[in-house]
Amino acid sequence: MERSNSLSRLAETCTACLITLFGMGLILCTGAVSAAAADAILLCGRVVIPSLFPFLVLSSLCLSTGMGRGLCRLLSHPMERLFHLPGSGAPALVLGLIGGYPVGARTVFDLYDRKGCSAEECSRLLAFCSCCGPAFLCSAVGVALFGSLRAGLMLYGCHVGAALVIGLVQGRFLPKPDRRPIALPASPSLSFARAFTQAVGSACGAMLNVCAFVVFFAALMALLEDSGCMGFLKDLLRFLPKGMAEPLVRGLLEMTGGVAALGETTCLTFPQAMGLAGGMAGWGGLSVHAQVLALREERDIPMGRYFTGKLFHGLLAGCLSFCAAFYCLPESAHHPVFQPLYGAEGVTVLHPLYYILICGVYLLACLAVTALVIRLEDRDTRKDGCQTGGKSV
């Protein structure tokens, strides 16, 4: 008991010291921190919000309308056979693979709130349903960083493959959950207009959390750089190939910062850069993990499998990306990477209208599918009602 109290006091003392040092650093390095925060706010307005906000709205609409039930019916058998998870987790898997961080995690939490999965199943879904989206990997990394859409598609394929492997390993080696969750409601409990307005409102709050963490971690990285801590961390990793330490350290904290640092180096070969980019996208960074923890709020969901899953996701996706670049694009195997991701002002060189158009097409397509599924279900319901009424007469 005394040992536990001593450890608790030691942890409190260390926390207080870190907070104090952080406050002093903010005062001493005000210029660098303010500039980094301003650039991060600009990045949120031009890239993060246009590429992520529509998918946050879509995740809520998917679960509150007929689209979620359609995905459950379509993918229930593969989810149960391959991952030993209920078919109600299908929307989280689909939206997690196409929506980007942290859409998959938010969908899983919404599913838990709607009694679509248990806490144990929610924990397992989080391990492989929170993924980096194709818009970032194909456009911001593949086209802007490597100058090749093929490289971006390869990164995304390795990323998805690694996530599915983690789900398969969980389903193979972990025991099946004891309790089967309640399925999603058979009919929408809300009208589409009300579901849409609630989805936009809840997505706005989630988007604010995401942008807040992006700004904070950008300021934190600027503080570490200006105070010399980043240089100390890079010295600890000097055994790595030249040019790899800084992107790795930044990517551990924040994915986009790590990719930006990767675009500034000319020392890495193409497979090395692809492996690092795939690993950073699979891991996600502490910024993404903080966003997921903020979305969890007070829900009693264990997060151990989530962090373990993201660690192995990063390692596996990095290895697959390196091998794919080395064997599938051999002409670039020994060429250094020259194409920068960020311009002189620290803003991605891709026009934000590109992201808005992609997300708009996704959203319109999914809404059309939702309307079609609801119409087909209403027709089936009317037929069943007529048959039941005929038999009862």
JODAKA-V202549 format. One record per residue. N is the residue number from 1. OMEGA is omega in whole degrees, 0 to 359 (999 if undefined). Layout:
# JODAKA-V202549
n->N omega->OMEGA
n->N omega->OMEGA
This chain:
# JODAKA-V202549
n->1 omega->180
n->2 omega->178
n->3 omega->178
n->4 omega->178
n->5 omega->179
n->6 omega->178
n->7 omega->178
n->8 omega->178
n->9 omega->179
n->10 omega->179
n->11 omega->179
n->12 omega->179
n->13 omega->179
n->14 omega->178
n->15 omega->179
n->16 omega->179
n->17 omega->179
n->18 omega->179
n->19 omega->179
n->20 omega->179
n->21 omega->179
n->22 omega->178
n->23 omega->178
n->24 omega->179
n->25 omega->178
n->26 omega->180
n->27 omega->185
n->28 omega->184
n->29 omega->186
n->30 omega->184
n->31 omega->182
n->32 omega->181
n->33 omega->180
n->34 omega->179
n->35 omega->179
n->36 omega->178
n->37 omega->178
n->38 omega->178
n->39 omega->180
n->40 omega->177
n->41 omega->177
n->42 omega->178
n->43 omega->178
n->44 omega->182
n->45 omega->185
n->46 omega->187
n->47 omega->190
n->48 omega->182
n->49 omega->179
n->50 omega->184
n->51 omega->187
n->52 omega->187
n->53 omega->179
n->54 omega->180
n->55 omega->175
n->56 omega->175
n->57 omega->182
n->58 omega->182
n->59 omega->178
n->60 omega->179
n->61 omega->182
n->62 omega->183
n->63 omega->183
n->64 omega->178
n->65 omega->185
n->66 omega->182
n->67 omega->179
n->68 omega->180
n->69 omega->177
n->70 omega->177
n->71 omega->179
n->72 omega->180
n->73 omega->184
n->74 omega->187
n->75 omega->183
n->76 omega->182
n->77 omega->176
n->78 omega->180
n->79 omega->182
n->80 omega->183
n->81 omega->186
n->82 omega->187
n->83 omega->183
n->84 omega->179
n->85 omega->183
n->86 omega->178
n->87 omega->178
n->88 omega->178
n->89 omega->182
n->90 omega->178
n->91 omega->179
n->92 omega->180
n->93 omega->183
n->94 omega->182
n->95 omega->177
n->96 omega->182
n->97 omega->183
n->98 omega->187
n->99 omega->182
n->100 omega->179
n->101 omega->346
n->102 omega->184
n->103 omega->180
n->104 omega->179
n->105 omega->180
n->106 omega->178
n->107 omega->178
n->108 omega->180
n->109 omega->176
n->110 omega->178
n->111 omega->178
n->112 omega->179
n->113 omega->180
n->114 omega->179
n->115 omega->179
n->116 omega->178
n->117 omega->178
n->118 omega->179
n->119 omega->179
n->120 omega->179
n->121 omega->176
n->122 omega->179
n->123 omega->180
n->124 omega->178
n->125 omega->181
n->126 omega->185
n->127 omega->183
n->128 omega->179
n->129 omega->177
n->130 omega->189
n->131 omega->175
n->132 omega->186
n->133 omega->180
n->134 omega->180
n->135 omega->180
n->136 omega->185
n->137 omega->183
n->138 omega->186
n->139 omega->186
n->140 omega->180
n->141 omega->184
n->142 omega->184
n->143 omega->187
n->144 omega->183
n->145 omega->184
n->146 omega->180
n->147 omega->184
n->148 omega->174
n->149 omega->178
n->150 omega->178
n->151 omega->178
n->152 omega->177
n->153 omega->178
n->154 omega->177
n->155 omega->181
n->156 omega->177
n->157 omega->177
n->158 omega->180
n->159 omega->179
n->160 omega->180
n->161 omega->179
n->162 omega->179
n->163 omega->180
n->164 omega->177
n->165 omega->178
n->166 omega->177
n->167 omega->178
n->168 omega->179
n->169 omega->176
n->170 omega->181
n->171 omega->182
n->172 omega->190
n->173 omega->178
n->174 omega->178
n->175 omega->178
n->176 omega->176
n->177 omega->183
n->178 omega->187
n->179 omega->174
n->180 omega->184
n->181 omega->175
n->182 omega->181
n->183 omega->176
n->184 omega->182
n->185 omega->183
n->186 omega->180
n->187 omega->181
n->188 omega->180
n->189 omega->181
n->190 omega->171
n->191 omega->183
n->192 omega->181
n->193 omega->180
n->194 omega->178
n->195 omega->181
n->196 omega->181
n->197 omega->177
n->198 omega->180
n->199 omega->179
n->200 omega->180
n->201 omega->180
n->202 omega->178
n->203 omega->178
n->204 omega->178
n->205 omega->178
n->206 omega->179
n->207 omega->178
n->208 omega->177
n->209 omega->181
n->210 omega->181
n->211 omega->179
n->212 omega->180
n->213 omega->177
n->214 omega->180
n->215 omega->182
n->216 omega->183
n->217 omega->173
n->218 omega->177
n->219 omega->179
n->220 omega->179
n->221 omega->176
n->222 omega->178
n->223 omega->179
n->224 omega->180
n->225 omega->184
n->226 omega->181
n->227 omega->180
n->228 omega->180
n->229 omega->179
n->230 omega->176
n->231 omega->177
n->232 omega->178
n->233 omega->178
n->234 omega->177
n->235 omega->177
n->236 omega->182
n->237 omega->183
n->238 omega->177
n->239 omega->179
n->240 omega->176
n->241 omega->183
n->242 omega->179
n->243 omega->183
n->244 omega->188
n->245 omega->185
n->246 omega->176
n->247 omega->181
n->248 omega->180
n->249 omega->180
n->250 omega->180
n->251 omega->175
n->252 omega->180
n->253 omega->186
n->254 omega->190
n->255 omega->184
n->256 omega->176
n->257 omega->177
n->258 omega->178
n->259 omega->177
n->260 omega->177
n->261 omega->178
n->262 omega->180
n->263 omega->181
n->264 omega->181
n->265 omega->177
n->266 omega->185
n->267 omega->186
n->268 omega->173
n->269 omega->182
n->270 omega->178
n->271 omega->178
n->272 omega->179
n->273 omega->178
n->274 omega->178
n->275 omega->178
n->276 omega->179
n->277 omega->178
n->278 omega->178
n->279 omega->179
n->280 omega->179
n->281 omega->178
n->282 omega->179
n->283 omega->177
n->284 omega->181
n->285 omega->180
n->286 omega->178
n->287 omega->178
n->288 omega->180
n->289 omega->176
n->290 omega->177
n->291 omega->179
n->292 omega->178
n->293 omega->178
n->294 omega->178
n->295 omega->180
n->296 omega->179
n->297 omega->185
n->298 omega->181
n->299 omega->182
n->300 omega->182
n->301 omega->178
n->302 omega->185
n->303 omega->182
n->304 omega->181
n->305 omega->178
n->306 omega->182
n->307 omega->177
n->308 omega->179
n->309 omega->180
n->310 omega->177
n->311 omega->180
n->312 omega->175
n->313 omega->179
n->314 omega->181
n->315 omega->183
n->316 omega->179
n->317 omega->177
n->318 omega->179
n->319 omega->179
n->320 omega->180
n->321 omega->178
n->322 omega->181
n->323 omega->180
n->324 omega->179
n->325 omega->184
n->326 omega->186
n->327 omega->183
n->328 omega->177
n->329 omega->187
n->330 omega->181
n->331 omega->180
n->332 omega->189
n->333 omega->185
n->334 omega->179
n->335 omega->176
n->336 omega->180
n->337 omega->182
n->338 omega->188
n->339 omega->180
n->340 omega->177
n->341 omega->186
n->342 omega->177
n->343 omega->184
n->344 omega->182
n->345 omega->177
n->346 omega->181
n->347 omega->181
n->348 omega->186
n->349 omega->179
n->350 omega->181
n->351 omega->182
n->352 omega->178
n->353 omega->179
n->354 omega->178
n->355 omega->182
n->356 omega->180
n->357 omega->179
n->358 omega->181
n->359 omega->178
n->360 omega->177
n->361 omega->177
n->362 omega->185
n->363 omega->180
n->364 omega->179
n->365 omega->181
n->366 omega->177
n->367 omega->177
n->368 omega->177
n->369 omega->179
n->370 omega->180
n->371 omega->179
n->372 omega->180
n->373 omega->180
n->374 omega->181
n->375 omega->178
n->376 omega->179
n->377 omega->177
n->378 omega->179
n->379 omega->178
n->380 omega->179
n->381 omega->178
n->382 omega->178
n->383 omega->179
n->384 omega->179
n->385 omega->178
n->386 omega->178
n->387 omega->179
n->388 omega->179
n->389 omega->178
n->390 omega->180
n->391 omega->184
n->392 omega->182
n->393 omega->999
